[in-house]
Amino acid sequence: MKLASKILFFSLLVSCGTDPVEIPRGAYEKGVLVINEGAFGANDGEIYHYDTETGEVESSIFEKTNARPFAGLIQNMRSFGAYHYLVANTGKVEIVRSSDFMSVGAVEGELLNSRSLVASGEKLFISDWGAYDEAWNNPDSFIAVVNDLEGGSIANKIDIASRPEGLIISGNRILVACQQDQVISVLNPENETVEKTVPVSGTPFYFFEYANHTYLYANDAENVYVHQIDPVTFEVDETHTFGVANSIYNGNFAHSGGGELFVISNQANEDVVIKLSLSTGTVVEERFYSGNNFYGLGYDEATQTLFIGEHAGWQGNGSVLRVNSAGELIDQLPVGRGPSGFYFP
């Protein structure tokens, strides 16, 4: 090849390598993913997809893509990198590509009552309640460690306070909300040890982030507690206490980018969505929206729309109510059994 041709060829390579290339998003990397927990005994948990542009709902995308049912009760779905992690409380974790929902691996065999998951480095850390004893307690709870982001065998089990639920990465540590013992366990992912525990008010469930702070959602029969966590000591910096009785928590609540929280309260004859303000620490609307059989919440920041999962009394499939910022019903979507959570890519 002549020198001029070589220079031209090299220039084309450099140009192609530096010009921005827009890669088309996969079918399931836009819209809304609806997590349907499934019914106890039937183990028919599934993921539905709602196309916000066409308004169409696609059912059972895991089964359609992989030609087999998920076969579990979906407790949670977490997303890290290019993968979604479907965590079933029936003792399995399935890993799918976020673009097309094709399964790339799984974690099975030694999980009993898996609850949630985080990825740290090249490891997966999975919270598991462990077995029930004769009094229906879980004294042998653990965090399962898998040394591959695409699943495989469990390399280690870390003893943890009873009933670990949500996890979050904070700096170079993993925080674990442990329900029954009402503590935060601080886990070092490098040496896989628990370094300290921090007691909290209420039963802790899941962490979330807002305005560059880490918060922990907890409740009891009379109140909802939102604990702000110190990023260095992992102690509770501040607690907002909201007088919300009979709030439910099944793995999902909703919060907006403006610091509003939405929670469900089971009242005498109906379920009520209550709106709270994290910035003022007050109840903003005691009756933002009401109905029956509410089970899960999600908030679409782009359209300021609240999604409410309704389980239809567990008599068949449920539905999703879409409610605008004024608390008015937009429409109702058909989904699977026990819609408990939402993911907005």
ABEGO torsion letter per residue (X at the ends): XBAAAAAAAAAAAAAAAABBBBBBBBAAABEBBBBBAEBBGAGABBBBBBBAAAGBBBBGAAAAAAGBBAGBBBABBBBBEABBBBBBAAGBBBBBBAAAGBBAEBBBGABABBABBBBBEABBBBBBAEBBBAAGBBAABBBBBBABAAEEBBABBBBBBBGBBBBBBBEABBBBBBAAAGBBBBBBAAAGBBABBBBBBEBBABBBBBGGBBBBBBBBAABBBBBBBBAAAGBBABBBBBBBBGBBBAGBBBBBAAGBBBBBBBBAABBBBBBBBAAAGBBABABABBEBGBABBBBBAAAGBBBBBBAGGGBEBBBBBBBBAAGBBABBBBBBBGBABBBBX
